[in-house]
């Protein structure tokens, strides 16, 4: 593929992604006049893509909002945070690198053979929330995409006995922030392709990526197998999150809350 073809492919893909993100922002009122949005950037394909798309929206949106990218260096060996810093400097993006060794805490607290993701995420969230409060941000943007929502729904159904996923917009328990997921309608496959074309300086997470047999990976493989037979499977699961029929469930408390 020559330079012109690559550029045309990149532009077409960016338009598709912006359309999906714009639709999500509109449907769920994710961005409003005067918002101060902290974008959590891990160094992975999802957060880089989210930041890029939000900057594009910022330039053309009818409302004015601020963006700042924030990365947490968790003390993981081999973490090349300077690559993220260099990227932000080149792009002229407001950026802060936070540093707190949550890596050692995770290794100390989690038993061998157990997954690190839950505790690691909880510790990271605490650091980011504290910084957001100190700096006066009212929204925190995360890079979860369509596949994350689908996989989380199935994980909760199969392993936790709950019908629950990730909302596009969620107010934190203490009411201080709203967590937003502008890429909730974006397919992971498009993010993978876009990140490769953009040549983002991706930093892999070796902490959880080194563990075998994670439930999420099993769910991902199941969805890939089902999608090979029926390409509409993932879209149908996502659509089900927006088409809940309470009368056909067994949650009596939900029915009572909805009763006139």
Buried (B, 14 or more C-beta within 10 A) or exposed (E): EEEEEEEEBBEEBBEBBBEBBBBBBEEBEBBEEEBBBBBBBBBBBBBBBBBBBBBBBBEEBEEEBBBBBBBBBBBBEEBEBEBBBEBBEEEEBEBBBBEBEBBEBBBEEBEEEEBBBEBBEEBBBEBBBEBBBEEEBBBBBBBBBBBBBBBBBBBBBEEEEEBEBBBBBBEBEEEEBBBBBBBBBBBBEBBEBBBEBBEBBBBEBEBBEEBEEBBBEBBBEBBEEBEEEEEEBBBEBBEBBEEEEEEEEEEEEBEEEEEE
